[in-house]
Amino acid sequence: NNTIGYTQTLSFYIYSMQAATANTIATLGQGIFRILFLTRSGRYFLMGVNSQTMIVSTVGGSGVGMSDLNGSTITMASEDVNPFYEVTAAAAASVIQY
């Protein structure tokens, strides 16, 4: 049907694996989200506009080895017709709760 689609992917780290952290990750794995994130360059982007964003993988480590991660790497993904959506700082500030 000549539709172009993009897979939007966001990976992030959660440092320090504790029981409460593991429980939070398990709860997040049951949800469907829209994700607003801030890049190092100060720009905001939104995932999950036309579809749902879900956790697609979690990789955890106990940090036993010298260079091992003591925590988890979480990857979330969604499918969309656009590669990304940029959001203005003002729009982002209107929905961010501190």
Legacy VTK file of the C-alpha trace (Angstrom):
# vtk DataFile Version 3.0
C-alpha trace
ASCII
DATASET POLYDATA
POINTS 98 float
0.000 0.000 0.000
3.093 2.246 -0.388
3.068 3.338 3.243
6.437 4.209 4.737
6.830 3.488 8.417
9.549 4.133 10.945
10.510 2.365 14.122
11.203 4.912 16.852
13.518 3.511 19.517
14.694 4.932 22.833
17.195 3.164 25.094
18.213 4.371 28.525
20.025 3.122 31.617
18.788 2.766 35.157
21.774 2.525 37.453
21.789 0.557 40.703
19.586 -2.523 40.600
17.486 -2.865 43.743
14.254 -4.711 44.467
12.181 -1.527 44.186
13.786 -0.732 40.820
13.070 -4.238 39.524
9.430 -3.919 40.608
9.104 -0.563 38.838
10.552 -2.024 35.628
8.112 -4.938 35.837
5.208 -2.490 36.217
6.422 -0.391 33.269
6.550 -3.545 31.152
2.795 -3.888 31.491
2.033 -0.406 30.163
1.609 1.416 26.878
3.028 4.924 26.679
3.738 8.140 24.867
7.232 9.311 25.721
8.550 12.863 25.839
12.320 13.086 26.136
15.000 15.772 26.216
18.216 15.350 24.236
21.648 16.600 25.244
21.263 19.381 22.687
18.229 20.693 24.594
15.572 19.575 22.106
12.395 17.698 23.066
10.971 14.797 21.061
7.784 12.749 21.377
7.366 9.038 20.642
4.107 7.136 20.294
2.053 9.841 18.603
0.250 7.579 16.105
0.871 4.271 17.837
1.755 2.968 21.243
5.203 2.855 22.789
6.073 -0.246 24.780
9.114 -1.748 26.455
10.658 -4.151 23.955
13.657 -5.267 26.004
15.263 -5.023 29.393
18.792 -6.179 30.057
19.970 -6.198 33.637
23.259 -6.768 35.343
24.490 -7.198 38.871
27.705 -5.246 38.377
29.937 -8.109 39.536
32.687 -7.533 36.961
34.892 -4.437 36.900
33.105 -2.886 33.906
29.669 -4.518 34.327
26.547 -2.387 34.622
24.870 -2.563 38.017
21.396 -1.781 36.743
19.302 -2.168 33.615
19.218 -1.031 30.017
15.623 -0.458 28.929
14.619 -0.150 25.281
11.241 1.221 24.261
9.899 1.337 20.701
6.927 2.388 18.615
5.969 2.404 14.941
4.995 5.641 13.240
4.567 7.272 9.839
7.137 9.953 10.758
10.692 9.345 11.978
10.207 11.656 14.984
8.175 14.583 16.307
9.945 17.599 17.759
8.126 19.412 20.561
8.747 23.029 21.578
10.198 23.683 25.008
7.040 25.591 25.969
4.789 22.663 25.011
7.047 20.243 26.902
7.038 22.466 29.996
3.231 22.530 29.956
3.026 18.763 30.526
6.121 18.047 32.643
5.400 17.622 36.332
8.339 17.890 38.730
LINES 1 99
98 0 1 2 3 4 5 6 7 8 9 10 11 12 13 14 15 16 17 18 19 20 21 22 23 24 25 26 27 28 29 30 31 32 33 34 35 36 37 38 39 40 41 42 43 44 45 46 47 48 49 50 51 52 53 54 55 56 57 58 59 60 61 62 63 64 65 66 67 68 69 70 71 72 73 74 75 76 77 78 79 80 81 82 83 84 85 86 87 88 89 90 91 92 93 94 95 96 97
